[in-house]
Amino acid sequence: MSVYFEIRGVPVWNPASSVGVFYADQLEAAARFANMESGLSSLEADSFVIDTARFGALINQLICTYGSSNHTVLRHQLRAVLAPALVMLSRAGISCDMADDDALRDEVAHLVPAMPV
């Protein structure tokens, strides 16, 4: 069984249910950390729908936090949320300013083929 993440009606990721729900939980935790809305709907009919305005605002804020932090653990935790988000946004044709960081770029590049649509 799997779930879909959709942006504007377009599937941008189709992970196993457990992986998708885990990512959604991570995203919600990051949104609470940033005191923002995640832009992710509740799971309905095996799909999460992404509101690009809210999701994009959160991801941009997390990128700023990531770029300004020198805390190794926080940066690692943020990469786990940011990398899949950046892959999904890219698949929807939405660009985000990525922090000037090789670890995040490498993680995004590593995930592209590992995130089925």
MDAnalysis code that builds the backbone (N, CA, C; Angstrom):
import MDAnalysis as mda
import numpy as np

u = mda.Universe.empty(351, n_residues=117, atom_resindex=np.repeat(np.arange(117), 3), trajectory=True)
u.add_TopologyAttr("name", ["N", "CA", "C"] * 117)
u.add_TopologyAttr("resid", np.arange(1, 118))
u.add_TopologyAttr("resname", ["MET", "SER", "VAL", "TYR", "PHE", "GLU", "ILE", "ARG", "GLY", "VAL", "PRO", "VAL", "TRP", "ASN", "PRO", "ALA", "SER", "SER", "VAL", "GLY", "VAL", "PHE", "TYR", "ALA", "ASP", "GLN", "LEU", "GLU", "ALA", "ALA", "ALA", "ARG", "PHE", "ALA", "ASN", "MET", "GLU", "SER", "GLY", "LEU", "SER", "SER", "LEU", "GLU", "ALA", "ASP", "SER", "PHE", "VAL", "ILE", "ASP", "THR", "ALA", "ARG", "PHE", "GLY", "ALA", "LEU", "ILE", "ASN", "GLN", "LEU", "ILE", "CYS", "THR", "TYR", "GLY", "SER", "SER", "ASN", "HIS", "THR", "VAL", "LEU", "ARG", "HIS", "GLN", "LEU", "ARG", "ALA", "VAL", "LEU", "ALA", "PRO", "ALA", "LEU", "VAL", "MET", "LEU", "SER", "ARG", "ALA", "GLY", "ILE", "SER", "CYS", "ASP", "MET", "ALA", "ASP", "ASP", "ASP", "ALA", "LEU", "ARG", "ASP", "GLU", "VAL", "ALA", "HIS", "LEU", "VAL", "PRO", "ALA", "MET", "PRO", "VAL"])
u.atoms.positions = np.array([
    [0.845, -1.172, 0.000],
    [0.000, 0.000, 0.000],
    [0.892, 1.237, 0.000],
    [0.430, 2.274, -0.674],
    [1.203, 3.498, -0.757],
    [0.284, 4.705, -0.627],
    [0.908, 5.861, -0.512],
    [0.175, 7.119, -0.469],
    [0.765, 8.037, -1.532],
    [0.022, 9.037, -1.885],
    [0.494, 10.030, -2.844],
    [0.625, 11.380, -2.156],
    [1.626, 12.128, -2.568],
    [1.742, 13.542, -2.246],
    [1.460, 14.253, -3.557],
    [0.513, 15.191, -3.535],
    [0.085, 15.857, -4.764],
    [0.220, 17.370, -4.634],
    [0.667, 17.991, -5.703],
    [0.709, 19.448, -5.812],
    [-0.076, 19.821, -7.060],
    [-1.119, 20.630, -6.863],
    [-1.983, 21.070, -7.971],
    [-2.510, 19.888, -8.784],
    [-2.865, 18.813, -8.084],
    [-3.422, 17.638, -8.738],
    [-2.401, 16.732, -9.395],
    [-1.121, 17.065, -9.282],
    [-0.059, 16.270, -9.896],
    [0.672, 15.473, -8.820],
    [0.740, 14.150, -8.959],
    [1.510, 13.361, -7.993],
    [2.996, 13.715, -8.086],
    [3.606, 14.010, -6.940],
    [5.028, 14.351, -6.915],
    [5.839, 13.350, -6.097],
    [5.134, 12.434, -5.407],
    [5.824, 11.375, -4.664],
    [4.802, 10.316, -4.318],
    [5.180, 9.050, -4.418],
    [4.313, 7.930, -4.100],
    [5.061, 6.915, -3.237],
    [5.300, 7.265, -1.965],
    [6.037, 6.341, -1.098],
    [5.125, 5.272, -0.495],
    [5.730, 4.287, 0.127],
    [4.979, 3.321, 0.932],
    [4.234, 4.103, 2.009],
    [3.092, 3.599, 2.407],
    [2.254, 4.296, 3.382],
    [3.023, 4.680, 4.641],
    [3.780, 3.741, 5.184],
    [4.501, 4.026, 6.430],
    [5.528, 5.142, 6.238],
    [6.196, 5.161, 5.110],
    [7.190, 6.203, 4.830],
    [6.500, 7.549, 4.641],
    [5.400, 7.561, 3.914],
    [4.671, 8.797, 3.674],
    [4.106, 9.405, 4.949],
    [3.521, 8.563, 5.792],
    [2.957, 9.052, 7.055],
    [4.082, 9.544, 7.966],
    [5.191, 8.832, 7.988],
    [6.332, 9.265, 8.798],
    [6.839, 10.629, 8.327],
    [6.956, 10.809, 7.009],
    [7.399, 12.112, 6.492],
    [6.391, 13.204, 6.859],
    [5.107, 12.914, 6.720],
    [4.082, 13.904, 7.079],
    [4.218, 14.306, 8.544],
    [4.499, 13.344, 9.415],
    [4.704, 13.642, 10.830],
    [5.946, 14.506, 11.040],
    [7.023, 14.207, 10.309],
    [8.231, 15.030, 10.404],
    [7.945, 16.459, 9.947],
    [7.208, 16.589, 8.860],
    [6.874, 17.906, 8.331],
    [6.040, 18.690, 9.339],
    [5.065, 18.043, 9.957],
    [4.239, 18.714, 10.965],
    [5.083, 19.151, 12.158],
    [6.036, 18.325, 12.574],
    [6.931, 18.706, 13.674],
    [7.776, 19.914, 13.283],
    [8.268, 19.926, 12.066],
    [9.056, 21.071, 11.594],
    [8.202, 22.331, 11.533],
    [6.939, 22.181, 11.132],
    [6.034, 23.329, 11.085],
    [5.795, 23.880, 12.490],
    [5.617, 22.999, 13.470],
    [5.456, 23.459, 14.857],
    [6.715, 24.175, 15.320],
    [7.884, 23.626, 14.989],
    [9.169, 24.233, 15.332],
    [9.258, 25.659, 14.775],
    [8.797, 25.840, 13.535],
    [8.857, 27.149, 12.868],
    [7.659, 28.032, 13.204],
    [6.694, 27.480, 13.965],
    [5.464, 28.201, 14.311],
    [4.714, 28.638, 13.047],
    [4.592, 27.697, 12.122],
    [3.928, 27.948, 10.845],
    [3.022, 26.767, 10.512],
    [2.195, 26.945, 9.500],
    [1.391, 25.839, 8.983],
    [2.226, 25.057, 7.976],
    [1.977, 23.746, 7.911],
    [2.769, 22.904, 7.010],
    [2.324, 23.001, 5.558],
    [1.049, 23.277, 5.344],
    [0.535, 23.264, 3.983],
    [0.189, 21.874, 3.494],
    [0.219, 20.894, 4.386],
    [-0.086, 19.513, 4.019],
    [-1.460, 19.150, 4.564],
    [-2.307, 18.607, 3.700],
    [-3.636, 18.191, 4.137],
    [-3.541, 16.948, 5.006],
    [-4.646, 16.598, 5.618],
    [-4.751, 15.304, 6.286],
    [-4.764, 14.232, 5.197],
    [-4.407, 13.035, 5.574],
    [-4.428, 11.910, 4.631],
    [-5.877, 11.550, 4.323],
    [-6.258, 11.703, 3.054],
    [-7.599, 11.363, 2.599],
    [-7.501, 10.615, 1.278],
    [-8.194, 9.504, 1.204],
    [-8.207, 8.699, -0.018],
    [-6.791, 8.397, -0.498],
    [-5.942, 8.030, 0.433],
    [-4.551, 7.659, 0.145],
    [-3.721, 8.789, -0.444],
    [-4.086, 10.040, -0.165],
    [-3.332, 11.175, -0.695],
    [-3.168, 12.281, 0.338],
    [-2.010, 12.918, 0.287],
    [-1.763, 14.169, 0.978],
    [-1.748, 15.238, -0.107],
    [-2.481, 16.302, 0.090],
    [-2.491, 17.401, -0.871],
    [-1.672, 18.537, -0.281],
    [-0.768, 19.072, -1.087],
    [0.127, 20.133, -0.641],
    [-0.392, 21.476, -1.129],
    [-0.622, 22.380, -0.193],
    [-0.963, 23.771, -0.497],
    [0.362, 24.482, -0.736],
    [0.615, 24.856, -1.980],
    [1.944, 25.371, -2.337],
    [2.310, 26.664, -1.621],
    [1.348, 27.526, -1.352],
    [1.668, 28.789, -0.677],
    [2.173, 28.527, 0.742],
    [1.428, 27.738, 1.498],
    [1.828, 27.462, 2.889],
    [3.064, 26.567, 2.959],
    [3.069, 25.524, 2.151],
    [4.201, 24.599, 2.130],
    [5.475, 25.336, 1.698],
    [5.356, 26.132, 0.633],
    [6.514, 26.879, 0.146],
    [7.032, 27.863, 1.172],
    [6.127, 28.545, 1.876],
    [6.551, 29.492, 2.914],
    [7.292, 28.764, 4.030],
    [6.763, 27.604, 4.437],
    [7.433, 26.826, 5.483],
    [8.806, 26.368, 5.021],
    [8.884, 25.816, 3.827],
    [10.164, 25.305, 3.338],
    [11.178, 26.442, 3.209],
    [10.748, 27.596, 2.718],
    [11.672, 28.739, 2.641],
    [12.159, 29.154, 4.020],
    [11.265, 29.159, 5.007],
    [11.669, 29.501, 6.370],
    [12.655, 28.475, 6.921],
    [12.372, 27.196, 6.681],
    [13.280, 26.147, 7.159],
    [14.642, 26.221, 6.475],
    [14.651, 26.603, 5.210],
    [15.925, 26.780, 4.502],
    [16.718, 27.921, 5.139],
    [16.040, 29.003, 5.493],
    [16.720, 30.125, 6.168],
    [17.281, 29.682, 7.516],
    [16.485, 28.939, 8.263],
    [16.950, 28.429, 9.558],
    [18.137, 27.507, 9.362],
    [18.036, 26.635, 8.387],
    [19.114, 25.694, 8.079],
    [20.400, 26.450, 7.728],
    [20.266, 27.444, 6.878],
    [21.439, 28.193, 6.424],
    [22.086, 29.025, 7.500],
    [21.318, 29.460, 8.485],
    [21.876, 30.326, 9.520],
    [22.322, 29.565, 10.768],
    [22.046, 28.275, 10.812],
    [22.390, 27.484, 11.996],
    [23.746, 26.806, 11.821],
    [24.466, 26.709, 12.921],
    [25.702, 25.919, 12.907],
    [25.551, 24.704, 13.828],
    [24.311, 24.401, 14.215],
    [24.040, 23.264, 15.082],
    [23.924, 22.006, 14.228],
    [24.858, 21.114, 14.390],
    [24.949, 19.922, 13.547],
    [23.687, 19.070, 13.592],
    [23.135, 18.844, 14.763],
    [21.951, 17.985, 14.881],
    [20.736, 18.667, 14.261],
    [20.541, 19.954, 14.526],
    [19.407, 20.667, 13.930],
    [19.490, 20.640, 12.410],
    [20.660, 20.887, 11.859],
    [20.815, 20.873, 10.402],
    [20.489, 19.482, 9.838],
    [20.909, 18.437, 10.539],
    [20.605, 17.065, 10.103],
    [19.091, 16.832, 10.132],
    [18.428, 17.260, 11.200],
    [16.980, 17.084, 11.311],
    [16.254, 17.861, 10.213],
    [16.699, 19.064, 9.943],
    [16.062, 19.865, 8.903],
    [16.274, 19.269, 7.516],
    [17.455, 18.706, 7.258],
    [17.704, 18.067, 5.953],
    [16.714, 16.947, 5.692],
    [16.326, 16.222, 6.738],
    [15.381, 15.105, 6.579],
    [14.012, 15.601, 6.114],
    [13.668, 16.833, 6.423],
    [12.403, 17.419, 5.971],
    [12.595, 18.159, 4.652],
    [13.695, 18.896, 4.560],
    [13.921, 19.749, 3.396],
    [14.181, 18.972, 2.108],
    [15.004, 17.962, 2.165],
    [15.388, 17.267, 0.926],
    [14.180, 16.683, 0.183],
    [13.306, 15.906, 0.844],
    [12.130, 15.416, 0.113],
    [11.233, 16.561, -0.368],
    [11.101, 17.600, 0.442],
    [10.270, 18.747, 0.047],
    [10.811, 19.399, -1.210],
    [12.118, 19.565, -1.292],
    [12.727, 20.203, -2.460],
    [12.565, 19.346, -3.707],
    [12.630, 18.028, -3.545],
    [12.392, 17.128, -4.681],
    [10.951, 17.289, -5.169],
    [9.999, 17.284, -4.227],
    [8.587, 17.391, -4.621],
    [8.295, 18.734, -5.273],
    [8.818, 19.812, -4.718],
    [8.590, 21.133, -5.309],
    [9.186, 21.211, -6.708],
    [10.367, 20.667, -6.877],
    [11.011, 20.668, -8.189],
    [10.173, 19.904, -9.213],
    [9.616, 18.780, -8.806],
    [8.778, 17.989, -9.709],
    [7.516, 18.731, -10.121],
    [7.086, 19.665, -9.274],
    [5.899, 20.464, -9.594],
    [6.273, 21.743, -10.335],
    [7.569, 21.908, -10.629],
    [8.018, 23.094, -11.352],
    [8.121, 24.336, -10.489],
    [8.238, 24.149, -9.175],
    [8.341, 25.266, -8.239],
    [9.756, 25.316, -7.699],
    [10.403, 26.452, -7.865],
    [11.777, 26.564, -7.388],
    [11.816, 27.226, -6.022],
    [12.782, 26.816, -5.230],
    [13.045, 27.401, -3.916],
    [14.524, 27.759, -3.875],
    [14.822, 28.821, -3.157],
    [16.227, 29.144, -2.936],
    [16.782, 28.126, -1.961],
    [17.777, 27.368, -2.407],
    [18.374, 26.358, -1.554],
    [19.568, 26.965, -0.837],
    [19.705, 26.629, 0.432],
    [20.856, 27.088, 1.187],
    [22.130, 26.662, 0.452],
    [23.137, 27.491, 0.518],
    [24.408, 27.183, -0.125],
    [25.131, 26.136, 0.714],
    [24.710, 24.899, 0.544],
    [25.223, 23.825, 1.389],
    [25.323, 22.539, 0.587],
    [26.520, 21.987, 0.512],
    [26.737, 20.770, -0.268],
    [25.988, 19.566, 0.298],
    [25.880, 19.471, 1.622],
    [25.202, 18.318, 2.219],
    [23.732, 18.277, 1.806],
    [23.071, 19.439, 1.802],
    [21.668, 19.477, 1.392],
    [21.531, 19.195, -0.099],
    [22.369, 19.784, -0.903],
    [22.329, 19.524, -2.354],
    [22.551, 18.040, -2.655],
    [23.526, 17.442, -1.972],
    [23.810, 16.026, -2.169],
    [22.624, 15.158, -1.761],
    [21.979, 15.521, -0.648],
    [20.827, 14.758, -0.181],
    [19.684, 14.835, -1.186],
    [19.436, 16.022, -1.720],
    [18.377, 16.186, -2.729],
    [18.703, 15.331, -3.955],
    [19.924, 15.420, -4.444],
    [20.326, 14.645, -5.625],
    [20.209, 13.140, -5.364],
    [20.536, 12.718, -4.166],
    [20.464, 11.307, -3.797],
    [19.006, 10.819, -3.759],
    [18.088, 11.695, -3.346],
    [16.685, 11.297, -3.201],
    [15.892, 11.277, -4.502],
    [16.305, 12.059, -5.491],
    [15.520, 12.135, -6.724],
    [15.185, 10.753, -7.277],
    [16.164, 9.865, -7.476],
    [15.800, 8.554, -8.017],
    [15.167, 7.621, -6.979],
    [15.257, 7.970, -5.699],
    [14.744, 7.109, -4.640],
    [13.311, 7.444, -4.243],
    [12.743, 8.492, -4.843],
    [11.384, 8.917, -4.513],
    [10.457, 8.643, -5.707],
    [9.809, 7.471, -5.711],
    [8.945, 7.125, -6.860],
    [7.758, 8.061, -6.983],
    [7.296, 8.214, -8.208],
    [6.101, 9.032, -8.477],
    [4.975, 8.105, -8.892],
])
